[in-house]
């Protein structure tokens, strides 16, 4: 499918000063500052290796203000150096004199990582105020003149409208890095390709987001079936008149803002698309740390629901094996506890075995994929969390819209390969 923005195929970055926005936001040990999982860093290597002959200035964020993982990018520079096989210099400045001097000293083939973009108030204060405001920020007006190209490879942050993601697209030719390009191509293939049947498996705790995705998938005919697990299934059972029971309902009230309205939305979804929505026919309760299987018809239960049952797993696996396209977001239960990992494990392994085109994403989903060691059996493992949900739900992603505007703005005189 044709893309509406430039990629690395459209420009030769060799010898140029390239400003590269990454998303290497990683789990951090708050005591030692050590990076606990470097998956996102490794994902960007495909882009960085194509920039070996450029002067590369990298920007990224880590954590949010007030959180334990809100820290400098020093450890990230060390990890980038390790995987890239050459030094990535780190400076604890974003657009101050130290940063500008380091940029002007760069030679082709050298890499520089600037300070956490969220250390600077503009990144937060100007969020969502429009591209012109972003382009007028001090960050962009100071760094922009030093860049010949801007590359956005931060798909996981593409749902954010912030200066480091949006503003440079108005100043210099902007293009997508390989992670951004790969995400859009894979998701578009899954969502808009002609292969049928298509099945979406939606689970986990982000119930309101999952219902929005389900409505779009079913209303627009994107998928033929939506199979539900986890808290998504529990809420839809409730919406259909089967109360899960006080422990599970209390959990939904804590985790889902305005849960009563979401239950009503779930009811409307079932009324309109009930024959295309799969609900568990059996479930597993956590009874003092032990599994207890019950039929969904036996709800409500006095113990919390922690997994889907074996009959549901078998039924869902049959549909998964027949699907030409599979979209998976969210675990089937509390997979972090071995006793209740059966549903997640068996369904994920079933997706990995299937012959269809397989796309998975979401933080807990990717964690489970890594634990099971099945990433290489999947066609695409998304780096996105919120950005993935936005894309699946059909919401605009400001960073991608900015890339598209830049292509239009810099279309004439574009120096190709």
VENGIQUI-V692418 format. One record per backbone hydrogen bond with DSSP energy under -1.0 kcal/mol. CO is the residue of the C=O (numbers start at 0). NH is the residue of the N-H. If there is no record, write none. Layout:
CO&NH, CO&NH
//
This chain:
5&175, 6&9, 12&15, 15&54, 16&147, 16&148, 17&56, 18&150, 19&58, 20&152, 26&35, 28&32, 33&28, 37&41, 38&42, 39&43, 41&44, 43&47, 44&48, 47&50, 50&53, 52&14, 53&108, 54&17, 55&111, 56&19, 57&113, 58&21, 59&116, 63&66, 66&69, 68&70, 72&76, 73&77, 74&78, 75&79, 76&80, 77&81, 78&82, 79&83, 80&84, 88&112, 90&92, 92&114, 95&99, 96&100, 97&101, 98&102, 99&103, 100&104, 102&105, 106&109, 109&55, 110&88, 111&57, 112&90, 115&118, 116&119, 119&122, 120&123, 120&124, 121&125, 123&126, 125&128, 129&133, 130&134, 131&135, 133&136, 136&140, 137&141, 138&142, 139&143, 142&145, 143&146, 148&18, 149&174, 150&20, 151&176, 152&154, 153&156, 154&157, 156&159, 157&398, 160&127, 161&164, 161&165, 162&166, 165&168, 166&169, 167&170, 167&171, 172&149, 174&151, 176&180, 177&181, 178&182, 179&183, 180&184, 181&185, 182&186, 183&187, 184&188, 185&189, 186&190, 187&191, 188&192, 196&323, 196&324, 197&223, 197&224, 198&326, 199&226, 200&328, 201&228, 203&230, 204&206, 205&209, 206&210, 207&211, 208&212, 209&213, 210&214, 211&215, 212&216, 213&217, 214&218, 215&219, 216&221, 216&222, 224&199, 225&277, 226&201, 228&232, 229&233, 230&234, 231&235, 232&236, 233&237, 234&238, 235&239, 236&241, 237&240, 243&300, 244&248, 245&249, 246&250, 247&251, 248&252, 249&253, 250&254, 251&255, 257&261, 258&262, 259&263, 260&264, 261&265, 262&266, 263&267, 264&268, 265&269, 266&270, 267&271, 268&272, 269&273, 272&275, 273&276, 275&225, 277&227, 280&295, 281&308, 282&293, 283&305, 283&306, 284&291, 286&289, 289&286, 291&284, 293&282, 294&297, 295&298, 303&285, 305&333, 306&283, 308&312, 309&313, 310&314, 311&315, 312&316, 313&317, 314&318, 315&319, 316&320, 323&356, 324&198, 325&358, 326&200, 327&360, 328&202, 330&203, 331&229, 332&334, 333&336, 336&339, 337&340, 340&344, 341&345, 342&346, 343&347, 344&348, 345&349, 346&350, 347&351, 348&352, 349&353, 356&325, 357&379, 358&327, 359&381, 361&365, 362&366, 363&367, 364&368, 365&369, 366&370, 367&371, 368&372, 368&373, 373&376, 374&377, 379&359, 383&361, 384&388, 385&389, 386&390, 387&391, 388&392, 389&394, 396&400, 397&401, 398&402, 399&403, 400&404, 401&405, 402&406, 403&407, 404&408, 405&409, 410&413, 413&415
//
